[in-house]
Amino acid sequence: MMALSTDVRLPKRIKPVFPDRCVVCHCLPTSTAKINTNAQNPLAVFLMPILYLFGWSRVEFPLCSACKPRFFFQRWGRIVVCWLVVGVAVFAAMPHFDEWNRLTRKFAVGGLALIALVPYIAFELFVPRSFDVTSGSASTDYEFASEEYAVEFFALNKAENPSAKIEIR
């Protein structure tokens, strides 16, 4: 199966070097943007919310001023849509399960919320974001919708850090 986004994995200790092009439209960047990412395991954060305070990192990347609103709308708009879909699914399903046992009702509504998320998950998978970052404990994945941009990013970082374990997937 063909990858829908191209990922470049860098060790945490390496400061990324981006091509001198906008990550969205690939023109000459007129600005930069910063996004924060958290390296904590989501299950661990769910069980111990205090962990969410730790493990943050910030990535600064080139972006042209014209693409900034589009990029941030894409980044935050998708999250808002996800929560809206879950909220509407739960709100619409709850009255149908009033007679059910409390525990069974929670599982049924949770299952329906997951089913309601299938179109959102498919959209995230088949229409990747222009650029995203996923942090782990030892490395950071830089995810690009453009394979060309990802290959150039990989080459720049490999040239800057020849002995580092840098992967492209």
Order of alpha helices (4+ residues) and beta strands (2+ residues): beta-beta-alpha-beta-alpha-alpha-alpha-beta-beta-alpha-beta
